Amino acid sequence: MNISLLQNQNIFSNSLTISLIGFFVIGFFLIFGRKFKFAVQLERFGLPIAVISGIVGISIGPYGLINILSKETTNVWSNFPTPLLSLVFATLMMGRPIPNINGLIRPIVNQFLLALSLGFGQFLVGGLVVKYLLSPSMETNPLMGCLIEVGFEGGHGAATIIGESFNKLGFSDGLDLGLAMATMGLLSSSLLGSFFIFVGRTLGISDTEQIVDKTDNENPNLKIGIFSDLRILLINLGFVGLAISFGVLILNLLRYISNYFGEFSKEVILSLPVFPLILIGSLLIRYILEKTNNTEFISNLLQREIGILSTDLLIFTAMASLDIATVLDNWRLILVLTIFGLIWNLICIAYFAYFVFEKYWFERSLIEFGNSTGVVASGLLLLRLADPKNISKTLPIFTSKQLFAQLILSGGFFTVLAPLLISKIGLDYWTEICASITLFTILVAFFFNKRFSTSYQ
């Protein structure tokens, strides 16, 4: 059948119906594709099926080699990362017991310090790149200094919200560039992260690989039946919706209260994303259920599967809906920011892996690389590939850290505050502030662990 003829007949251009049908078809393949032996082998080598699907989506998109998907379809998909990321945050704390932080305080503090170093360092690197490396011919705007952190750590959801602030501050291209940076970060995180997993397994760096191989077949008769009990499924979906509703309610309450604040405070609150509040809602629901001994209503398996599917769909839709035209129009700017953002992430993580982390440095570094380059969903995906049994205990460390870090960076307070402060105090002063915070955080991490180590010798 002639594909161009089908497009001329506009069969693929019913943006809502066709996009939703395609979305559910892709979801079906992502669910059952991971059960195939070939897909499992690919994931063992560090290449997740979501990334493969995303590459296929780019290839058949409006700018791909075979133009099956119309621009209208991918435009609809471009709105999906925000609700999908909301699902990821809603299941993040609810699908597992609240971690017992006894004995984990030091790892959590170290992970938190790494997150702060990465986030403020991205602001620092962005400011330096905009000031000293980008040529005037690129029509540089000081607000471009925010793009690495907004795109890499904040992702598509934060880029969409911060894009409105960019527009108000006279940076009309900020939204498109933020979304492009978010997609480039997601691509970099998935592809480089997959490469790191492959190298780690080849060189035997991962501490959990041998243990995972021994424990993979502990329950060979265990069957996963997501739809076996409709009642449990609906209850778990209801809890997820409740966590999201909590976040939306608190956000709207904050916005209502902001009417009584000054203009600057109001602008900050109106720019806040909902994700950190959804994470708090997820933790609160889990805490109430544990305190009332009603955790039997929560299926850890279903919550995990909802989170995994949302992660896979987020990666696919973000990659498939990439506006290649925007990337090509600003390819030098995006390439320079992406390269220097990745260099900083790798240097900072390597420092913590060598000087700060002790046990399971590979897994703890990997999840933070995914989170700081392609948002939390990407970090969870990489950890799932590297440590599916959670032998390293990285997941409770990361989720505990995320409760604090998410409120500050990755779409939190300072992500929202950055463009507003740059417009008021200038890029130079903002970059100096971020340099001071970054250096202070790195030194605290070094001396905190040095003192901790010597006290137990």
N, C-alpha and C positions, 0 to 999 in steps of 0.2 A: 504494500500500500504506500502511496506517495505521501510522505510526511508533509511536504510543503503544501500539497493539496488540502490535507486535513487542516493545516493552519489557516489557509485561505478561507476555508469553510467555517473557521472560528470555533471548531469543536473544543479546542483547548483553552478558550478565552473566557469561559464562564468562570470568572475569578473566584467566586465563593463556592459554588457547587463542586467544580472540578478540583479546586485546591483542597477542599475538605476531603473529597474522595481520595485524592492522591495522598493526602496526609495520613489517612487511616490505612491505606494500602502499605505505605512505607512503614507505619507503626506495626502492622501485621508481620511484615518481613523482618523487622528488627527484633520482634519478640521471638519468632520461631527460627529466624536465621541463626541466632546464637546457639541453637540446639544442634545444628549440623556439625558434623565432625570437622569439615573443612574450615568452618568459621571458628570453631574452638581452637584448631591448630594455628590459625592466623592470629587469634588473640594471644595465644601462648608466645608467639613471636613478637607481640607488642603492637599488632595492627588491628584495632577494633573494627567491627563491622560498621559502626556508625560513621567512621571516617571514610571507609570504602564507599558507603552509600552517599556520603556528602560529595565525594569526588565525582561519582556518577551523576549526582544532581547538578553539579557545575557543568559537566560535559553535555547534559541534555537540556540545560537551561537556555534562556534567551541569548546568552553570550557564549554558549558552548559550541562544541563541534557539531552536534546534532540538535537542532532547535525544536525539541518536542514541547518543553514547558514554555508557556507564554510569559511575558513580563507581568501580566495581570496576576497569574498564578503565583509567581515568586514574590510579588508585592504583598500578597496575602500572607504568604509564609514568613515574610520578614517581620510580621507582627507577632509571631508565635514565640520567639525566645523569651520574652518577658513573662507570659503566663507559665511557660514550661519551667523557667527558673524559679518561679514562685512554688511550683510543685516540688522541685528539688529541695528548696529550703523548708517546705512544710513537712517533708518526710525525713529530713536530716536528723532531727533529734527524736522524733516520735517513733521511729522504727527500731530503736535499740534502747536498752536500759540506760538510765542516766549514769554516766561514768563515775566510778568511785575514784576520786582524785588523790586518794592516799597513795603516796609513792610516785605520783605523776605530776606533782607541782613543778618540779624542776623542768621536765620535758615540756610542759604546757607553757611555762614562762619562756623557755628557749624558742618554742615555735611562735609564740606571740612576738618576741623580739625580732625574729626573722621576718615575720609579716610586716612589722613596722619598718624595718630596714628596706625591704623590697618596695613598699608603697611610697614612702617618702623619697627613697632613692630614685624611683621612676619620675616623680615630680622634679627632682634635682637634675636628672639626666635630660628630661624634656626641656627644662629651662635652658640648660647649657647648649643643647643642640639648636634650639630656636635662636638663641642669642649669637652663637659663634659659628655654626656650621651651615644653617640654611641661608641661602643667598636671597638678597632683596627681590630677585626676579621671581621668586616663588610666592610673592605677596604675603610674606609671613605676618601673622598676627600674634601678639604676645600670648593670647589664650591658647595657642597651639602647644604651649608648654604643659598643658593638662592632658593632652591627647593620649600619651602612653599609659598613664594610670587609669584614666577614664575608660580607654578601650581595652587594655589588658586585664586589669583587676575588676573594673566595673562591668565590663561586657556590654552586650547589646541593650540590656535594660537600663543600666546607668547612662550609657551613651544617649539613649532616647530622652531620658529625663534631663540630663545635663545639657543636651542639645537645645532645649528650650531656653536655658539660661544663656547659652552661647548666642542664641538669636536675639535675646533681649539686650545683650551687651554689644551687639553690632557684628558678631562673628557668624554670619549666615551660613557659611560652609561647615560650621562646627559639627552639626548633626551628621551630615554625610561622612565627614572625615572620622568622626568618633565611631560610627557604625563600621566603616572600612577598617579602622584600627582594631575594633573588637573582633571582626572576622579574621583579620590577619593574625591576631593573637591566638584565636581559637585554632586556626590552621597550624600555626607554629607550635602550639602546645601539643596538639594531637600528633603531628608528624615527628617533631623532635622528641616528644615524650615516648612515642612508640620506638624510636631509634634507641633512646636511653634504656628502655626495658630490654630490647634485644641485646644490646651490649652488656647490660647487667647480667642477663642470664647466660650469655656466652662466656663471660669472664668469671662467673660465679660470685658477682658482687652482692646479689640479693641474698640476705640471710634466710629468707623464708622459702626459697624455691625447693630445697630438698625436703623440708617439712611438708610443704603443700603436696608434693608428689606422693608422700607417704599417707597423707590424710584425705586425698581426693576420693578414695573409694571406701571410706569408713561406713557409709550408709548407701550401699548400692541399690537397695530396694526402695529408697526414698523417692517418691514421685512428686513433682511440683504440679499442683492443679490450681491455677489462679482462679478459675471460674467454678471450682467444685462446690463452693458454698457461696451462693449469691448474697446471702444475708451478711456474712462476714465481709464480703467485698464492699457492699454498700455502707456498712458501718465504718470501714477503714477509709473509704472515699469521703464519708461524712466528716471524719476527724480531720482529714486533709483540708477539706473545705472550711472547717471550723478554724483551723490554724491560719488559713489565708484570710478568712473573714476578720479574725482578730487583728491581723496586721493592717488590713484596710480600714477597720474601725478606728484603731489607734491613730493611724495616719490622718484620717479625716478629722479626728478630734484635735490633733495637734494643729492642723490647718485652720480649724475653727478658732482655737485659742490664739493663733498667731495674729488674728485681727486686732488683738489688744496689745500687740508688741509694736516695736518700731519697724520701719521699712526694711532695714537690713536683716533683722531677725526673722521677719515675715518672709523675706525672699529666700533665706536659708531653709526655713521649714517647708515652704512650698516646693522646694527643689529636692527634698528628701525622697529617696525611693522606698518602696514598701518592703523590700527583701529582709532587712535586719529585723523589722517588726514581726514578719512572718516566722523567722527563726525563733524569736522570743515566744511567740504563740505556740510553736511546735514544742518547745521545751516546757512551757507551762502546762499544756495538755498532758504531756507525758508525766510530769511531776504529780499532777492531780490524780491521774490513774494509778500511779504507783503508791501514793499515800492512801488512797481509798481501796487498795487491793483489787482493782478492776482492770488490770493489764491484760486479762484474757480477751478483752474486746479488741485489743490491738494485735494484728498479725504482723510480726516482724518480717516475715517472708513477703507479704503483700506490700508493706511499706517500702521494703527494699526494692521490689520489682517495679513499683510505681516510680520510685526515684531513678532507677536504672533506665527505664523506658523514657522518662522525661529527659534524662541526660542525653540519651542516644538521639531522641527526636530534636532536642535543642541543637546538638552538633550538626545534624543533617540539615535542618531548616536554615540555620545560620550560614552554612556553607553553600547550600543550594540557592539561597536568595542573595548571594553576594552580588552587589552592583559593580560589575567589572568596569563599566564606563567611568564610575567615580574613581575607582582605583587607577585606571589608565590615565585619567585627566590629572591626577595628583600622585603619580607613581613614584616620583623622586622623593617627595615629602614623606609619603607613607613608608617607602623603603628605608629611608634614613632613620625615621623614628622607630620602625620595627627592628632594624638591625641593632641600634644602640639600646633599645629597650631589652632585647634578648641578651646582649652582652652584659648589661648590668645585672639582669636576673641570674645569669650563669655565674658571674663573678661573686655576687652576694651569697648565693646558695652554696657555691664551692667553699667560701670562707666559713660559713656556718657548719658545713659538712665536715670540714677538716679541723676547725678549732673549737667548735661548740658541741655538736652532736656526738654521741658515743655509740650507743646501740642503735641498729637499724637506721643508720644515717641515710642509706639509699632510699628507703621508702618515705622517710620524713622529708627528705629533700625533693623527692619526685612529686609528692602531692602538693607541696608548696610551689613548685615550678608550674604545675598545671593550674593552680589557683591564681598565681600572680601573672600568668601569661594568658590564660583562657578562661577565667572565672572558676568558681568553686566546682561546677559540674565537671569541668575538664580535669581538675585535680582528683575528684572522686573516681572518675573513669580510669585514670592512670593508676591510682592505688588499687582499684579493683583488679586490674590486669597484673600488677606486680605482687599483690598480697591478697588474694581472694578469700583466704581464711582468717584474715586479720590477726595473724600470728604476731606481728610486730607491735600490735596495740597502737598503731598510728592513728586509726580512725577516732577513738575516743579522745586522744590528745588533740587532734585537729579540730574536732567538733567543739571541744571545750574552749580552745583558743579562738575559734570562729565567733563565739558568743560576744567576745570583746572586740576582736579585730574588725568584724563586720560593721560594728557601729562607728568605727573610726575611718576605715578605708574601704576599698572595694564597693563604692557606692554609698559609703557612710558619710559622716559629718564633714571630714576634711575633703572628700571628693566633691561634695556640694559646695564647700566653702572656697575651694581653690580658685575657680574663675572669678568669683566675686572679689576676693582679696587681690588677685592680680590686677583687676580693673581699678582697684582703689589705691593700692600701694605700689604697683608696678611689678614687672616680672623679676627684676633684679633683687628686690627685697624678698620676694616670695621664694626665689631660688636659694638665697642665703639662709632663710629660715629652714627650708627643707634640708639644706646641707648640714646645718647644725643639728637638727633632729636625727638625721641619718647617722652622722658620725657619733653622736652621743649614744644612740641605740646600739651601734656596733661595739663601742667600747664597753658599755654596760654588759653586753652579752659575753664579751671576752673575760672581763674581770670577775663577773658573777660566777662563771664556770671555773675560772682558775682558783678563786677563793673556795668555792664549793669542793673542788677536787683536793686541795691541800688540807682542808679541814678533816678529811677522812683518810688521809695517808698515815 
